[in-house]
Amino acid sequence: MAKIYPLDLDLASIASDPKHRAEALVLKALEREKEKTKDWVVYYSYEFRSDHTKAIEDFERPEKLYQEIDFLFLIPGQGIFDLEVKGGRIVSRDGRLYSVSRTQNEYVIEPYRQAKYNYYDLLSRLSEKIQDVNMSHLIGGGLVCFPDVSRLEGEVPMESDGADTLFSGDDLPRFFFNASKTLQERFPGRASPTKEEVAKIERALNGGDFAYSLSLKDYIKSANLSFSQLTQEQTTVFRGLLRNKRCLIMGSAGTGKTVLAQFLFRRLLEQNKSVLFFTFNTLIAEKIANSLPKDSKSKCYPVMDYLLGLYRQMGGDERSLPQGLEEKRR
């Protein structure tokens, strides 16, 4: 099966939310085609920082903005594709697409334009990051799909770089095969990415220059966590905590380092992992420790208490410890 980021994505939780039905159909299509997609690398709700002037002008967003791609597909032998997914009731009229809400309100959507700008914006960032891969010579582009075919009304404009629009999630591999073939014919000088190039792109996408993440509310719903509010920077750091075995987080007092550590602790507990959580704050440690089930193998300690305990077990002489250490640990 394809490698899908986030690696611990909860498909059942996403599928249970009507707002994400269309995206869930794409994820289910990937799940069905395990053999055909085993070399694919897929990012769901990939978010990255954009400095693209054109995107800024068109979307009228702040100078430093974050762009979100519904799905990013890295497919060896075929291409790199930004797939914008639209679900619900979609109406095409006078050459424009409209999304219709349950209250029958209509608003204009521009998925082809969004997919195109996001793709070339991401391509520009990757070109800066990867020096030994000519990103502009690889086959790829921004595509759009409407997997919720029963709610489509009218003719859909074909604007996705000449590639077909997907109306059903039944044959996802064939959709990308057709898209790759169309783009090869349109841009004969371009080449499909190799497995090695896909691996390099994957490493770059997972690096610190990009903010790989689900949109915050969707991820927290998937992870069964409850945030009142996190800044964009905290969100990015939290993704790093989930993805990496070791993380060094630096920040001044009050920036939320301990808060993020608590959320990570809870997330690991939900995965039935045994965790040791250390904090310099004794009150926080006591509160967390008291909230754990009595039979839990996970523990939370004030780090100084833990170190002092080890020191005593090793036969250390407390008289040799610095004066005032007892007060400092509080």
C-alpha positions, -999 to 999 in steps of 0.1 A, spaced: 0 0 0 11 36 -5 30 53 23 5 79 35 14 108 57 3 114 85 15 78 92 -11 73 120 -40 88 100 -74 77 114 -94 70 82 -126 60 102 -126 93 120 -122 113 88 -148 92 70 -173 99 99 -172 136 92 -196 146 64 -173 176 56 -145 152 46 -165 126 27 -149 133 -6 -114 131 9 -123 99 26 -133 84 -7 -98 91 -21 -82 75 10 -105 45 7 -95 42 -30 -59 41 -19 -67 14 6 -84 -7 -20 -55 -5 -45 -27 -17 -21 -7 -35 -47 -9 -9 -75 1 19 -51 28 3 -30 55 26 -44 35 58 -40 41 84 -13 10 104 -4 5 134 18 -30 142 31 -37 179 39 -1 189 34 6 225 46 36 245 36 48 281 39 44 301 7 62 332 -4 47 331 -39 40 366 -51 13 355 -76 -5 335 -49 -3 365 -26 -19 388 -52 -45 364 -62 -57 351 -28 -51 384 -10 -35 368 20 -8 380 43 27 384 31 38 352 49 11 326 43 6 289 45 -9 270 16 -27 237 21 -28 209 -5 -56 183 -1 -35 155 -15 1 154 -27 10 123 -47 46 113 -55 44 84 -80 76 69 -94 74 65 -131 44 88 -134 47 122 -117 41 146 -89 5 157 -85 -13 182 -64 -49 168 -61 -75 193 -50 -107 174 -38 -141 189 -39 -172 172 -24 -208 180 -15 -231 196 -41 -211 212 -69 -229 232 -97 -213 245 -129 -228 275 -145 -216 301 -170 -181 286 -169 -178 289 -131 -180 263 -103 -202 269 -73 -204 250 -40 -240 248 -27 -245 246 11 -273 229 29 -291 262 32 -289 265 -7 -263 293 -5 -239 293 -34 -203 305 -34 -177 304 -61 -149 279 -59 -117 278 -81 -102 244 -75 -83 243 -108 -67 277 -101 -59 267 -65 -43 234 -75 -22 250 -102 -8 278 -80 -2 254 -51 16 230 -73 40 256 -89 45 273 -55 55 240 -39 77 232 -69 95 265 -65 102 257 -28 114 222 -36 137 235 -63 154 256 -36 157 227 -12 168 199 -36 198 209 -57 205 176 -75 169 171 -89 157 193 -117 121 197 -104 109 218 -134 117 189 -158 96 164 -139 61 154 -150 35 168 -127 8 194 -122 -23 205 -103 -53 182 -107 -89 183 -94 -113 155 -86 -150 153 -76 -153 118 -62 -188 125 -49 -202 120 -84 -239 119 -73 -238 155 -63 -223 170 -95 -245 192 -116 -237 207 -150 -206 206 -172 -174 209 -153 -147 231 -170 -116 212 -179 -87 234 -168 -63 209 -151 -34 212 -175 -51 190 -200 -55 161 -177 -88 144 -170 -109 153 -141 -118 124 -118 -155 120 -111 -152 87 -92 -128 72 -68 -132 37 -82 -99 36 -102 -74 60 -87 -43 44 -103 -59 47 -138 -67 83 -132 -31 92 -124 -18 70 -153 -41 90 -177 -30 123 -162 7 113 -165 2 102 -201 -16 134 -210 11 156 -195 38 136 -212 22 143 -245 18 180 -237 53 184 -224 75 159 -242 107 172 -227 97 163 -192 106 130 -174 87 110 -148 104 109 -114 124 78 -104 122 61 -71 154 77 -60 140 112 -69 108 105 -51 128 95 -20 147 128 -21 115 148 -25 100 129 4 130 137 26 127 174 16 90 175 23 95 161 58 123 185 66 122 216 87 116 240 58 81 227 53 52 225 77 38 190 70 4 187 88 -32 181 86 -52 213 90 -53 217 128 -89 211 136 -91 180 113 -59 164 128 -70 170 164 -104 154 156 -85 125 141 -62 122 171 -91 126 196 -74 156 212 -89 188 223 -72 221 218 -86 255 226 -61 272 204 -26 267 190 -6 291 169 6 281 135 41 277 149 29 254 177 10 234 152 41 228 131 61 218 162 34 194 172 36 177 138 74 174 143 68 157 177 45 132 162 68 123 133 102 123 148 119 101 175 139 130 188 130 167 188 147 197 203 123 225 209 136 259 218 115 288 230 111 315 257 88 311 287 51 310 279 55 299 243 37 266 250 65 240 251 51 222 281 15 223 267 27 206 235 45 180 256 13 172 275 -6 168 242 21 144 229 19 124 262 -19 120 258 -15 111 222 10 83 230 -13 71 258 -41 67 233 -19 45 213 -14 22 244 23 30 247 42 31 279 56 66 284 78 84 309 70 121 310 94 145 328 87 181 336 105 207 357 71 219 370 61 199 401 25 209 401 20 199 365 37 166 371 14 159 401 -17 169 381 -8 146 352 2 117 374 -31 119 394 -50 117 361 -34 84 351 -53 51 357 -39 33 388 -28 3 367 -11 25 340 25 17 332 31 53 321 44 77 347 50 114 351 77 128 373 93 161 382 126 156 365 146 168 396 128 143 418 135 115 394 172 124 392 175 127 430 158 93 433 184 77 410 212 94 428 200 80 461 196 45 446 232 47 434 243 54 470 250 91 464 257 113 494 230 140 495 254 162 516 275 167 485 246 182 465 245 219 460 228 239 487 193 251 479 186 222 454 155 213 473 140 247 468 151 249 432 133 217 423 100 234 432 
